[in-house]
Amino acid sequence: MLRKLIAPVYLNGGKAVVSLSDAAPYGDADAVALAEGYSNRGADRLIIFDQSDSDETHDVSLTLMRRMARLSDVPMWGAGNVKRPEDVKKILYAGCRKAILNAARPSNLEMLEEVSKRFGREKIAVCATAQELEALPKEQHALIGQYAQDLLILARNLDEAQRAAAKEDPESLGLSVSAVCASANLTDPVQRQMLKESCIEGIGGAFSQDTEADLMGIKALLRQDGMQVCLFESAYSWEDLNPGENGLIPVVVQDDRNEEVLMVAYMNRDAYEQTIRTGVMTYWSRSRNELWVKGLTSGHFQYLKELRIDCDNDTLLARVAQIGAACHTGNRSCFYRTVLKKDAPQRNPMKIFEEVSATIEDRRVNPKEGSYTNYLFEKGIDKILKKCGEEAAEIIIAAKNPNPEEVKYEMADFLYHMMVLMSERGITWDDIAQELANR
């Protein structure tokens, strides 16, 4: 059984709770940054609990879920405010892999069969406290096993969750069981042993919601205790590499999202092995003659996403999630100065989209007399939408023509007007790309 660490996030009116304590007030924590941070630091799953008390704040939470899903590399489950099958659809369309129904709500169990058949059993989970599970009739336990793939137990501690999970007999029901426990602490060997002997697959709680928690370190402890966990596995040991005479190997660092080259640094054996163990980029500082965890003083950490090696085994390419700036000057990349550049048209499609979007955004912020783009912005959203509709219709007409050149021309017109709409609504190409990647 693969054990997974769960990071819970509680939303209300666009804000996030950073404590599981019932007495804790809702803070101004950036829910999107929390989700990205948990994902970068080793969480295997995010569970988003929407505790909104109105349709308006629920819509805000759904928007946040979409943004969280775009920046998180791990599966996200959504729970809360499920009153009808359409709410399950909204949660799934917000980027969640599963929608969680509350077993304590009779209406949720009544719709369980319908949503399971409509969206697929693999996309449905059920949650309940340990006490609520105990109070459910046997036929409802069978219903959960038949129409949901996962059961999430909300418990005060791991012992309570374990007892509730054992009573469920998840193997016979075909359920995977996870638990969110307010007081679970997996740095405690007794609790790790308890987890090892239970049928609980995923575990989360205050320890996994701590923004300073060493989740990779906790998973290393679980592995030491004989449990299977998701950790980096290197295909090459240090002995397989060919460092230079100084015992160092250069590392080219690249942004995992947009492939921008950020910096070049060096690793020795300790830096290489620590990077793989922690998932945080660690180098050897030649000037200070010591190990250097990138971001330890600035907060601009680099979280490892992929590590590649070149054909001679003497250079590494690290693809990372970069927090803040990679360069000590404050620039995103150390390569921010141009030595020379051939005057040639841009060929990279994404770069072209970004450059045109940047020009459109500049026109919106700095109007230019006689600019057609500014004319559209001045006329407002209705004019922009009208032009988008007209250009879409022209694509359809052009597509009936056997000559593809006309279609290219009309598609370019359509994309330009769509980019004006994107600027008007504050949407970027990165937003669109991430939305497509989540589908």
C-alpha positions as a Markdown table, in Angstrom:
| # | Residue | x | y | z |
|---|---|---|---|---|
| 1 | Met | 0.0 | 0.0 | 0.0 |
| 2 | Leu | 1.3 | 3.4 | -1.0 |
| 3 | Arg | 1.0 | 5.8 | 1.9 |
| 4 | Lys | 0.2 | 9.4 | 1.0 |
| 5 | Leu | 0.5 | 12.7 | 2.9 |
| 6 | Ile | -2.6 | 14.9 | 2.6 |
| 7 | Ala | -2.6 | 18.6 | 3.1 |
| 8 | Pro | -6.0 | 20.0 | 4.0 |
| 9 | Val | -7.0 | 23.6 | 3.1 |
| 10 | Tyr | -10.1 | 25.2 | 4.5 |
| 11 | Leu | -11.8 | 28.0 | 2.6 |
| 12 | Asn | -14.4 | 30.6 | 3.5 |
| 13 | Gly | -15.1 | 33.6 | 1.5 |
| 14 | Gly | -11.9 | 33.5 | -0.4 |
| 15 | Lys | -9.7 | 33.1 | 2.7 |
| 16 | Ala | -7.9 | 30.1 | 4.0 |
| 17 | Val | -7.5 | 28.6 | 7.5 |
| 18 | Val | -3.9 | 27.7 | 8.4 |
| 19 | Ser | -4.8 | 25.9 | 11.6 |
| 20 | Leu | -7.1 | 22.9 | 12.3 |
| 21 | Ser | -8.1 | 24.3 | 15.7 |
| 22 | Asp | -11.9 | 25.0 | 15.9 |
| 23 | Ala | -11.1 | 28.2 | 17.7 |
| 24 | Ala | -8.8 | 29.5 | 15.0 |
| 25 | Pro | -10.1 | 32.5 | 13.0 |
| 26 | Tyr | -10.1 | 32.6 | 9.3 |
| 27 | Gly | -6.9 | 34.4 | 8.3 |
| 28 | Asp | -5.8 | 36.2 | 5.2 |
| 29 | Ala | -3.6 | 33.3 | 4.0 |
| 30 | Asp | -3.3 | 33.1 | 0.3 |
| 31 | Ala | -5.0 | 29.8 | -0.5 |
| 32 | Val | -3.4 | 29.5 | -3.9 |
| 33 | Ala | 0.1 | 30.0 | -2.4 |
| 34 | Leu | -0.7 | 27.5 | 0.3 |
| 35 | Ala | -1.7 | 24.9 | -2.3 |
| 36 | Glu | 1.4 | 25.5 | -4.4 |
| 37 | Gly | 3.6 | 25.4 | -1.3 |
| 38 | Tyr | 2.2 | 22.1 | 0.0 |
| 39 | Ser | 2.6 | 20.6 | -3.5 |
| 40 | Asn | 6.2 | 21.8 | -3.8 |
| 41 | Arg | 7.2 | 20.6 | -0.3 |
| 42 | Gly | 6.1 | 17.0 | -0.7 |
| 43 | Ala | 2.3 | 16.7 | -0.1 |
| 44 | Asp | 0.8 | 13.9 | -2.2 |
| 45 | Arg | -2.8 | 15.2 | -2.2 |
| 46 | Leu | -4.7 | 18.4 | -1.4 |
| 47 | Ile | -8.1 | 18.3 | 0.1 |
| 48 | Ile | -10.0 | 21.6 | -0.2 |
| 49 | Phe | -12.9 | 22.0 | 2.3 |
| 50 | Asp | -15.2 | 24.8 | 1.3 |
| 51 | Gln | -16.9 | 26.1 | 4.5 |
| 52 | Ser | -18.6 | 29.0 | 2.8 |
| 53 | Asp | -22.0 | 30.0 | 4.1 |
| 54 | Ser | -23.6 | 31.5 | 1.0 |
| 55 | Asp | -23.7 | 30.8 | -2.8 |
| 56 | Glu | -21.7 | 34.0 | -3.3 |
| 57 | Thr | -18.8 | 32.9 | -1.2 |
| 58 | His | -19.1 | 29.4 | -2.5 |
| 59 | Asp | -18.5 | 30.8 | -6.0 |
| 60 | Val | -15.4 | 32.6 | -4.7 |
| 61 | Ser | -14.1 | 29.3 | -3.3 |
| 62 | Leu | -14.7 | 27.5 | -6.7 |
| 63 | Thr | -12.7 | 30.2 | -8.4 |
| 64 | Leu | -9.9 | 29.7 | -5.9 |
| 65 | Met | -10.0 | 25.9 | -6.5 |
| 66 | Arg | -9.5 | 26.5 | -10.2 |
| 67 | Arg | -6.4 | 28.7 | -9.5 |
| 68 | Met | -5.1 | 26.2 | -6.9 |
| 69 | Ala | -5.5 | 23.3 | -9.4 |
| 70 | Arg | -3.5 | 25.2 | -12.0 |
| 71 | Leu | -0.5 | 25.7 | -9.7 |
| 72 | Ser | -0.5 | 22.4 | -7.8 |
| 73 | Asp | 1.3 | 19.3 | -9.2 |
| 74 | Val | -0.6 | 16.9 | -7.0 |
| 75 | Pro | -4.2 | 15.6 | -7.2 |
| 76 | Met | -6.8 | 17.9 | -5.5 |
| 77 | Trp | -10.1 | 16.7 | -3.9 |
| 78 | Gly | -12.9 | 19.1 | -3.2 |
| 79 | Ala | -15.5 | 19.0 | -0.5 |
| 80 | Gly | -18.3 | 21.3 | 0.9 |
| 81 | Asn | -21.5 | 22.9 | -0.2 |
| 82 | Val | -22.7 | 19.8 | -2.2 |
| 83 | Lys | -26.5 | 20.1 | -2.3 |
| 84 | Arg | -27.3 | 18.7 | -5.7 |
| 85 | Pro | -25.6 | 16.8 | -8.5 |
| 86 | Glu | -24.7 | 20.0 | -10.3 |
| 87 | Asp | -22.5 | 21.0 | -7.3 |
| 88 | Val | -20.4 | 17.8 | -7.8 |
| 89 | Lys | -20.0 | 18.8 | -11.5 |
| 90 | Lys | -18.8 | 22.3 | -10.4 |
| 91 | Ile | -16.2 | 20.8 | -8.1 |
| 92 | Leu | -14.9 | 18.5 | -10.7 |
| 93 | Tyr | -14.8 | 21.2 | -13.4 |
| 94 | Ala | -12.9 | 23.4 | -10.9 |
| 95 | Gly | -10.0 | 21.0 | -11.4 |
| 96 | Cys | -10.6 | 18.5 | -8.6 |
| 97 | Arg | -9.9 | 14.8 | -9.2 |
| 98 | Lys | -12.6 | 13.8 | -6.8 |
| 99 | Ala | -15.7 | 15.4 | -5.3 |
| 100 | Ile | -16.3 | 14.5 | -1.6 |
| 101 | Leu | -19.9 | 14.0 | -0.4 |
| 102 | Asn | -20.7 | 14.4 | 3.3 |
| 103 | Ala | -22.2 | 11.2 | 4.7 |
| 104 | Ala | -23.7 | 13.1 | 7.6 |
| 105 | Arg | -26.1 | 14.8 | 5.1 |
| 106 | Pro | -28.9 | 12.4 | 4.1 |
| 107 | Ser | -29.3 | 14.3 | 0.8 |
| 108 | Asn | -25.7 | 13.6 | -0.1 |
| 109 | Leu | -26.2 | 9.8 | 0.4 |
| 110 | Glu | -29.4 | 10.0 | -1.5 |
| 111 | Met | -27.7 | 11.4 | -4.6 |
| 112 | Leu | -24.6 | 9.1 | -4.3 |
| 113 | Glu | -25.8 | 6.6 | -6.8 |
| 114 | Glu | -26.8 | 9.3 | -9.3 |
| 115 | Val | -23.5 | 11.2 | -9.2 |
| 116 | Ser | -21.5 | 7.9 | -9.3 |
| 117 | Lys | -23.2 | 6.8 | -12.4 |
| 118 | Arg | -23.0 | 10.2 | -14.0 |
| 119 | Phe | -19.4 | 11.1 | -13.3 |
| 120 | Gly | -17.8 | 7.8 | -12.5 |
| 121 | Arg | -17.2 | 6.0 | -9.2 |
| 122 | Glu | -13.5 | 6.8 | -9.4 |
| 123 | Lys | -14.4 | 10.5 | -9.1 |
| 124 | Ile | -16.5 | 10.2 | -6.0 |
| 125 | Ala | -15.4 | 10.1 | -2.3 |
| 126 | Val | -17.4 | 10.2 | 0.9 |
| 127 | Cys | -16.3 | 11.9 | 4.2 |
| 128 | Ala | -17.6 | 11.6 | 7.7 |
| 129 | Thr | -16.3 | 11.8 | 11.3 |
| 130 | Ala | -15.5 | 8.6 | 13.1 |
| 131 | Gln | -18.7 | 9.1 | 15.2 |
| 132 | Glu | -20.9 | 9.7 | 12.2 |
| 133 | Leu | -19.6 | 6.6 | 10.5 |
| 134 | Glu | -20.5 | 4.5 | 13.6 |
| 135 | Ala | -24.0 | 5.9 | 13.6 |
| 136 | Leu | -24.7 | 5.0 | 9.9 |
| 137 | Pro | -26.9 | 2.0 | 9.2 |
| 138 | Lys | -25.3 | -1.0 | 7.6 |
| 139 | Glu | -27.1 | -0.5 | 4.3 |
| 140 | Gln | -25.6 | 3.0 | 4.0 |
| 141 | His | -22.1 | 1.6 | 4.5 |
| 142 | Ala | -22.7 | -0.8 | 1.6 |
| 143 | Leu | -24.1 | 2.1 | -0.5 |
| 144 | Ile | -20.8 | 4.0 | 0.1 |
| 145 | Gly | -18.7 | 1.0 | -1.0 |
| 146 | Gln | -20.8 | 0.5 | -4.1 |
| 147 | Tyr | -20.9 | 4.1 | -5.4 |
| 148 | Ala | -17.7 | 5.8 | -4.0 |
| 149 | Gln | -14.1 | 4.8 | -4.4 |
| 150 | Asp | -12.7 | 6.6 | -1.4 |
| 151 | Leu | -13.6 | 7.2 | 2.2 |
| 152 | Leu | -12.2 | 10.1 | 4.2 |
| 153 | Ile | -12.4 | 9.9 | 7.9 |
| 154 | Leu | -12.3 | 13.1 | 10.0 |
| 155 | Ala | -10.9 | 12.2 | 13.4 |
| 156 | Arg | -9.4 | 13.8 | 16.5 |
| 157 | Asn | -6.4 | 11.5 | 16.4 |
| 158 | Leu | -4.9 | 8.6 | 14.5 |
| 159 | Asp | -6.1 | 6.0 | 17.0 |
| 160 | Glu | -9.7 | 7.1 | 16.5 |
| 161 | Ala | -9.3 | 7.1 | 12.7 |
| 162 | Gln | -7.7 | 3.6 | 12.8 |
| 163 | Arg | -10.6 | 2.1 | 14.8 |
| 164 | Ala | -13.2 | 3.7 | 12.5 |
| 165 | Ala | -11.3 | 2.4 | 9.4 |
| 166 | Ala | -11.0 | -1.1 | 10.8 |
| 167 | Lys | -14.8 | -1.2 | 11.4 |
| 168 | Glu | -15.5 | -0.3 | 7.8 |
| 169 | Asp | -13.8 | -3.4 | 6.4 |
| 170 | Pro | -12.6 | -1.3 | 3.4 |
| 171 | Glu | -11.2 | -4.3 | 1.5 |
| 172 | Ser | -14.5 | -6.0 | 1.2 |
| 173 | Leu | -16.2 | -2.7 | 0.2 |
| 174 | Gly | -13.5 | -1.9 | -2.3 |
| 175 | Leu | -12.7 | 1.4 | -0.6 |
| 176 | Ser | -9.5 | 3.3 | -0.2 |
| 177 | Val | -9.4 | 4.9 | 3.2 |
| 178 | Ser | -7.8 | 8.2 | 4.2 |
| 179 | Ala | -7.9 | 10.2 | 7.3 |
| 180 | Val | -7.5 | 13.9 | 8.4 |
| 181 | Cys | -6.6 | 13.9 | 12.1 |
| 182 | Ala | -6.3 | 17.0 | 14.2 |
| 183 | Ser | -3.5 | 15.7 | 16.4 |
| 184 | Ala | -1.6 | 13.2 | 14.2 |
| 185 | Asn | 2.1 | 13.5 | 14.5 |
| 186 | Leu | 4.2 | 11.3 | 12.2 |
| 187 | Thr | 7.5 | 12.3 | 13.7 |
| 188 | Asp | 6.4 | 10.1 | 16.6 |
| 189 | Pro | 7.5 | 6.5 | 16.0 |
| 190 | Val | 4.5 | 5.2 | 18.0 |
| 191 | Gln | 2.1 | 6.9 | 15.6 |
| 192 | Arg | 4.0 | 5.8 | 12.6 |
| 193 | Gln | 3.8 | 2.2 | 13.8 |
| 194 | Met | 0.0 | 2.7 | 14.3 |
| 195 | Leu | -0.3 | 3.9 | 10.7 |
| 196 | Lys | 1.8 | 1.0 | 9.4 |
| 197 | Glu | -0.6 | -1.5 | 11.0 |
| 198 | Ser | -3.8 | 0.3 | 9.8 |
| 199 | Cys | -5.6 | 0.2 | 6.5 |
| 200 | Ile | -5.3 | 3.9 | 6.1 |
| 201 | Glu | -3.8 | 4.9 | 2.8 |
| 202 | Gly | -3.6 | 8.7 | 3.1 |
| 203 | Ile | -3.0 | 10.7 | 6.3 |
| 204 | Gly | -3.2 | 14.4 | 6.9 |
| 205 | Gly | -3.8 | 16.9 | 9.7 |
| 206 | Ala | -2.1 | 19.7 | 11.6 |
| 207 | Phe | 1.4 | 18.2 | 10.8 |
| 208 | Ser | 0.8 | 18.3 | 7.1 |
| 209 | Gln | -0.9 | 21.7 | 7.2 |
| 210 | Asp | 2.1 | 23.3 | 8.9 |
| 211 | Thr | 3.7 | 25.6 | 6.3 |
| 212 | Glu | 7.1 | 24.8 | 7.8 |
| 213 | Ala | 6.7 | 21.1 | 8.0 |
| 214 | Asp | 9.4 | 18.9 | 6.4 |
| 215 | Leu | 7.0 | 16.6 | 4.5 |
| 216 | Met | 9.8 | 14.9 | 2.5 |
| 217 | Gly | 11.5 | 14.2 | 5.8 |
| 218 | Ile | 8.3 | 12.7 | 7.3 |
| 219 | Lys | 8.0 | 10.5 | 4.2 |
| 220 | Ala | 11.6 | 9.4 | 4.7 |
| 221 | Leu | 10.7 | 8.3 | 8.2 |
| 222 | Leu | 7.8 | 6.3 | 6.9 |
| 223 | Arg | 10.0 | 4.6 | 4.4 |
| 224 | Gln | 12.5 | 3.7 | 7.2 |
| 225 | Asp | 9.6 | 2.1 | 9.0 |
| 226 | Gly | 8.9 | -0.1 | 6.0 |
| 227 | Met | 6.1 | 1.8 | 4.3 |
| 228 | Gln | 5.9 | 2.7 | 0.6 |
| 229 | Val | 5.9 | 6.4 | 0.0 |
| 230 | Cys | 6.4 | 8.8 | -2.9 |
| 231 | Leu | 10.0 | 10.1 | -2.8 |
| 232 | Phe | 12.5 | 11.0 | -5.4 |
| 233 | Glu | 14.4 | 8.0 | -6.8 |
| 234 | Ser | 17.5 | 8.8 | -8.7 |
| 235 | Ala | 18.5 | 6.6 | -11.7 |
| 236 | Tyr | 22.1 | 7.7 | -11.2 |
| 237 | Ser | 24.2 | 7.7 | -8.1 |
| 238 | Trp | 27.0 | 10.2 | -7.6 |
| 239 | Glu | 29.5 | 7.5 | -8.8 |
| 240 | Asp | 27.8 | 7.5 | -12.2 |
| 241 | Leu | 28.5 | 11.2 | -12.7 |
| 242 | Asn | 31.7 | 12.7 | -14.0 |
| 243 | Pro | 32.5 | 15.8 | -11.9 |
| 244 | Gly | 35.5 | 18.0 | -12.7 |
| 245 | Glu | 38.8 | 18.0 | -11.0 |
| 246 | Asn | 37.4 | 20.1 | -8.2 |
| 247 | Gly | 34.8 | 17.5 | -7.5 |
| 248 | Leu | 31.9 | 19.6 | -8.7 |
| 249 | Ile | 29.4 | 19.2 | -11.5 |
| 250 | Pro | 27.7 | 22.2 | -13.1 |
| 251 | Val | 23.9 | 22.4 | -12.9 |
| 252 | Val | 21.8 | 24.4 | -15.4 |
| 253 | Val | 18.6 | 25.4 | -13.7 |
| 254 | Gln | 15.4 | 25.8 | -15.8 |
| 255 | Asp | 11.9 | 27.0 | -14.9 |
| 256 | Asp | 9.7 | 23.9 | -15.2 |
| 257 | Arg | 6.6 | 25.9 | -16.4 |
| 258 | Asn | 8.0 | 28.2 | -19.1 |
| 259 | Glu | 11.4 | 26.5 | -19.7 |
| 260 | Glu | 13.3 | 29.8 | -19.0 |
| 261 | Val | 16.9 | 29.2 | -18.1 |
| 262 | Leu | 17.3 | 30.7 | -14.6 |
| 263 | Met | 20.9 | 30.2 | -13.4 |
| 264 | Val | 23.9 | 27.9 | -13.3 |
| 265 | Ala | 25.3 | 26.6 | -10.1 |
| 266 | Tyr | 27.5 | 23.6 | -8.9 |
| 267 | Met | 27.0 | 20.5 | -6.8 |
| 268 | Asn | 29.3 | 18.2 | -5.0 |
| 269 | Arg | 28.2 | 14.8 | -3.7 |
| 270 | Asp | 26.6 | 16.1 | -0.5 |
| 271 | Ala | 24.6 | 18.8 | -2.5 |
| 272 | Tyr | 23.5 | 16.2 | -5.1 |
| 273 | Glu | 22.3 | 13.7 | -2.5 |
| 274 | Gln | 20.6 | 16.3 | -0.3 |
| 275 | Thr | 18.7 | 17.7 | -3.3 |
| 276 | Ile | 17.4 | 14.2 | -4.1 |
| 277 | Arg | 16.5 | 13.5 | -0.5 |
| 278 | Thr | 14.7 | 16.8 | 0.3 |
| 279 | Gly | 13.4 | 17.9 | -3.2 |
| 280 | Val | 14.9 | 21.4 | -2.5 |
| 281 | Met | 17.7 | 22.6 | -4.7 |
| 282 | Thr | 21.0 | 22.5 | -2.8 |
| 283 | Tyr | 24.3 | 23.5 | -4.2 |
| 284 | Trp | 28.0 | 23.9 | -3.3 |
| 285 | Ser | 29.0 | 27.5 | -2.9 |
| 286 | Arg | 32.4 | 28.0 | -4.3 |
| 287 | Ser | 32.8 | 31.4 | -2.8 |
| 288 | Arg | 31.7 | 30.4 | 0.8 |
| 289 | Asn | 33.1 | 26.8 | 0.5 |
| 290 | Glu | 29.9 | 25.4 | 2.0 |
| 291 | Leu | 26.6 | 23.7 | 1.2 |
| 292 | Trp | 24.0 | 26.3 | -0.1 |
| 293 | Val | 20.3 | 25.7 | 0.1 |
| 294 | Lys | 19.0 | 28.1 | -2.5 |
| 295 | Gly | 16.4 | 30.4 | -0.9 |
| 296 | Leu | 17.3 | 29.6 | 2.7 |
| 297 | Thr | 18.0 | 33.3 | 3.5 |
| 298 | Ser | 16.0 | 35.0 | 0.7 |
| 299 | Gly | 13.0 | 32.7 | 0.7 |
| 300 | His | 13.4 | 32.2 | -3.1 |
| 301 | Phe | 13.5 | 28.4 | -2.9 |
| 302 | Gln | 13.8 | 26.1 | -5.9 |
| 303 | Tyr | 11.7 | 23.0 | -5.7 |
| 304 | Leu | 12.9 | 20.1 | -7.8 |
| 305 | Lys | 10.6 | 18.8 | -10.5 |
| 306 | Glu | 13.0 | 16.9 | -12.7 |
| 307 | Leu | 16.7 | 16.2 | -12.9 |
| 308 | Arg | 18.3 | 15.3 | -16.2 |
| 309 | Ile | 21.9 | 14.4 | -17.1 |
| 310 | Asp | 23.8 | 15.1 | -20.3 |
| 311 | Cys | 25.4 | 12.5 | -22.7 |
| 312 | Asp | 28.8 | 12.8 | -20.9 |
| 313 | Asn | 27.4 | 12.5 | -17.4 |
| 314 | Asp | 29.2 | 15.8 | -16.5 |
| 315 | Thr | 26.4 | 18.3 | -16.5 |
| 316 | Leu | 23.0 | 18.3 | -14.9 |
| 317 | Leu | 19.8 | 20.0 | -16.0 |
| 318 | Ala | 17.4 | 20.8 | -13.1 |
| 319 | Arg | 13.8 | 21.7 | -13.9 |
| 320 | Val | 12.4 | 23.5 | -10.9 |
| 321 | Ala | 9.5 | 25.5 | -9.4 |
| 322 | Gln | 11.1 | 28.8 | -8.7 |
| 323 | Ile | 9.8 | 30.9 | -5.9 |
| 324 | Gly | 10.6 | 34.6 | -6.4 |
| 325 | Ala | 13.8 | 35.6 | -8.2 |
| 326 | Ala | 16.6 | 33.2 | -9.1 |
| 327 | Cys | 19.2 | 35.9 | -9.4 |
| 328 | His | 20.7 | 37.8 | -6.4 |
| 329 | Thr | 20.0 | 41.1 | -8.3 |
| 330 | Gly | 16.3 | 40.5 | -8.0 |
| 331 | Asn | 15.8 | 39.5 | -11.6 |
| 332 | Arg | 13.8 | 36.3 | -12.3 |
| 333 | Ser | 16.8 | 34.9 | -14.3 |
| 334 | Cys | 20.5 | 35.5 | -14.0 |
| 335 | Phe | 20.5 | 35.8 | -17.8 |
| 336 | Tyr | 18.7 | 39.1 | -18.0 |
| 337 | Arg | 21.3 | 41.0 | -20.1 |
| 338 | Thr | 21.7 | 40.6 | -23.9 |
| 339 | Val | 25.2 | 40.5 | -25.4 |
| 340 | Leu | 24.0 | 40.3 | -29.0 |
| 341 | Lys | 20.9 | 39.3 | -30.8 |
| 342 | Lys | 20.2 | 38.6 | -34.5 |
| 343 | Asp | 17.3 | 40.6 | -35.9 |
| 344 | Ala | 15.0 | 37.8 | -36.8 |
| 345 | Pro | 11.3 | 37.1 | -36.3 |
| 346 | Gln | 10.3 | 35.1 | -33.2 |
| 347 | Arg | 9.5 | 31.5 | -34.1 |
| 348 | Asn | 8.4 | 30.1 | -30.7 |
| 349 | Pro | 4.5 | 30.0 | -30.7 |
| 350 | Met | 4.2 | 30.6 | -27.0 |
| 351 | Lys | 6.6 | 33.5 | -27.1 |
| 352 | Ile | 4.7 | 35.1 | -29.9 |
| 353 | Phe | 1.4 | 34.8 | -28.0 |
| 354 | Glu | 3.1 | 36.3 | -24.9 |
| 355 | Glu | 4.6 | 39.2 | -26.9 |
| 356 | Val | 1.3 | 40.1 | -28.6 |
| 357 | Ser | -0.5 | 39.8 | -25.3 |
| 358 | Ala | 2.2 | 42.1 | -23.7 |
| 359 | Thr | 1.6 | 44.7 | -26.5 |
| 360 | Ile | -2.1 | 44.5 | -26.0 |
| 361 | Glu | -1.7 | 44.9 | -22.2 |
| 362 | Asp | 0.6 | 47.9 | -22.7 |
| 363 | Arg | -2.0 | 49.5 | -24.9 |
| 364 | Arg | -4.6 | 49.0 | -22.2 |
| 365 | Val | -2.4 | 50.6 | -19.5 |
| 366 | Asn | -0.7 | 53.2 | -21.8 |
| 367 | Pro | -3.3 | 54.2 | -24.5 |
| 368 | Lys | -1.9 | 55.2 | -27.9 |
| 369 | Glu | -3.8 | 57.6 | -30.1 |
| 370 | Gly | -5.1 | 55.9 | -33.3 |
| 371 | Ser | -4.6 | 52.4 | -31.9 |
| 372 | Tyr | -7.3 | 49.9 | -32.9 |
| 373 | Thr | -6.6 | 48.0 | -29.7 |
| 374 | Asn | -7.4 | 51.1 | -27.7 |
| 375 | Tyr | -10.5 | 51.7 | -29.7 |
| 376 | Leu | -11.8 | 48.2 | -28.6 |
| 377 | Phe | -10.9 | 48.9 | -25.0 |
| 378 | Glu | -12.7 | 52.3 | -25.1 |
| 379 | Lys | -15.8 | 50.8 | -26.6 |
| 380 | Gly | -15.9 | 48.2 | -23.8 |
| 381 | Ile | -16.7 | 44.5 | -23.3 |
| 382 | Asp | -19.8 | 44.4 | -25.6 |
| 383 | Lys | -17.8 | 45.6 | -28.6 |
| 384 | Ile | -15.0 | 43.2 | -27.8 |
| 385 | Leu | -17.4 | 40.3 | -27.6 |
| 386 | Lys | -19.1 | 41.3 | -30.8 |
| 387 | Lys | -15.8 | 41.3 | -32.7 |
| 388 | Cys | -14.9 | 37.8 | -31.2 |
| 389 | Gly | -18.2 | 36.5 | -32.5 |
| 390 | Glu | -17.7 | 38.0 | -35.9 |
| 391 | Glu | -14.2 | 36.6 | -36.2 |
| 392 | Ala | -15.4 | 33.1 | -35.1 |
| 393 | Ala | -18.1 | 33.2 | -37.9 |
| 394 | Glu | -15.4 | 34.2 | -40.4 |
| 395 | Ile | -13.3 | 31.2 | -39.5 |
| 396 | Ile | -16.3 | 29.0 | -40.2 |
| 397 | Ile | -16.8 | 30.6 | -43.7 |
| 398 | Ala | -13.1 | 30.4 | -44.5 |
| 399 | Ala | -12.9 | 26.8 | -43.5 |
| 400 | Lys | -15.3 | 25.9 | -46.4 |
| 401 | Asn | -12.6 | 27.2 | -48.8 |
| 402 | Pro | -10.0 | 24.6 | -49.8 |
| 403 | Asn | -7.2 | 27.1 | -49.5 |
| 404 | Pro | -5.9 | 26.9 | -45.9 |
| 405 | Glu | -4.3 | 30.4 | -46.1 |
| 406 | Glu | -7.6 | 32.1 | -45.6 |
| 407 | Val | -8.3 | 30.0 | -42.5 |
| 408 | Lys | -4.9 | 31.0 | -41.0 |
| 409 | Tyr | -5.6 | 34.6 | -41.6 |
| 410 | Glu | -9.1 | 34.5 | -40.0 |
| 411 | Met | -7.8 | 32.4 | -37.0 |
| 412 | Ala | -5.0 | 35.0 | -36.4 |
| 413 | Asp | -7.7 | 37.7 | -36.4 |
| 414 | Phe | -9.8 | 35.7 | -34.0 |
| 415 | Leu | -6.9 | 35.0 | -31.6 |
| 416 | Tyr | -6.0 | 38.7 | -31.6 |
| 417 | His | -9.5 | 39.7 | -30.5 |
| 418 | Met | -9.5 | 36.8 | -28.0 |
| 419 | Met | -6.3 | 38.2 | -26.5 |
| 420 | Val | -8.0 | 41.6 | -26.2 |
| 421 | Leu | -10.8 | 39.9 | -24.3 |
| 422 | Met | -8.2 | 38.1 | -22.1 |
| 423 | Ser | -6.6 | 41.4 | -21.2 |
| 424 | Glu | -10.0 | 42.9 | -20.4 |
| 425 | Arg | -10.8 | 40.0 | -18.1 |
| 426 | Gly | -7.3 | 39.7 | -16.6 |
| 427 | Ile | -6.5 | 36.2 | -18.1 |
| 428 | Thr | -3.1 | 35.2 | -19.2 |
| 429 | Trp | -1.8 | 32.5 | -21.6 |
| 430 | Asp | -0.4 | 30.7 | -18.6 |
| 431 | Asp | -3.9 | 30.5 | -17.2 |
| 432 | Ile | -5.2 | 29.0 | -20.4 |
| 433 | Ala | -2.3 | 26.5 | -20.7 |
| 434 | Gln | -2.7 | 25.3 | -17.1 |
| 435 | Glu | -6.5 | 24.9 | -17.6 |
| 436 | Leu | -5.8 | 22.8 | -20.7 |
| 437 | Ala | -3.2 | 20.8 | -18.8 |
| 438 | Asn | -5.7 | 20.0 | -16.1 |
| 439 | Arg | -8.2 | 18.5 | -18.5 |
